[in-house]
Amino acid sequence: MQLSQQRTNYLNKEESFMYDREKNFPMEDTCNEARIEFTETGGIVNLVSRRCQIIKLSRSGAVLKMSTKFNLPKNFYLDIVSARIPMIGCLAQRVHANDIVEARFLRLLAEKDMNRVFVYSTHPNHRNRTLDIYGG
């Protein structure tokens, strides 16, 4: 039993080390509709979907605004509905009392996807952005 506990602590330290040392990209204000999906276990495994709003975004993470009056899991998927970007794996870093959730992505978001999110944003900073349909 103690070996199992040591292994768990080791993995938690490695995971923490990985996210602490990873390059942070600057957050940019945005306003996009999104949805989180996660599995909830009761008697049966159940896929749950909740609506949220992205208020800040970077290539490595996002700040989400949603009702947190439910048990938010540590791992979940983020679907950015307005920009048609499905299933970005996320790790909840911090849940604030004012319904704000800080999340890190499990993979970096491509620059092309970032631009697509900002094109469909309703935030005033992104009013004049256009989508490059010819760029790769």
TAMO-V260554 format. One record per residue. RES is the residue in three letters. SS is DSSP state (A for helix, B for strand, O for the rest). Layout:
BEGIN
res = {RES RES}
ss = {SS SS}
END
This chain:
BEGIN
res = {MET GLN LEU SER GLN GLN ARG THR ASN TYR LEU ASN LYS GLU GLU SER PHE MET TYR ASP ARG GLU LYS ASN PHE PRO MET GLU ASP THR CYS ASN GLU ALA ARG ILE GLU PHE THR GLU THR GLY GLY ILE VAL ASN LEU VAL SER ARG ARG CYS GLN ILE ILE LYS LEU SER ARG SER GLY ALA VAL LEU LYS MET SER THR LYS PHE ASN LEU PRO LYS ASN PHE TYR LEU ASP ILE VAL SER ALA ARG ILE PRO MET ILE GLY CYS LEU ALA GLN ARG VAL HIS ALA ASN ASP ILE VAL GLU ALA ARG PHE LEU ARG LEU LEU ALA GLU LYS ASP MET ASN ARG VAL PHE VAL TYR SER THR HIS PRO ASN HIS ARG ASN ARG THR LEU ASP ILE TYR GLY GLY}
ss = {O A A A A A A A A A A A A A A A A A A A A O O O O O O B B B B B B B B B B B B B B O O O B B B B B B B B B B B B B O O O B B B B B O O O O O O O O O B B B B B B O O O O B B B B B B B B B B B O O O O B B B B B B O O O O O A A A A A A A A A O O O O A A A O O O O O O O O O O}
END
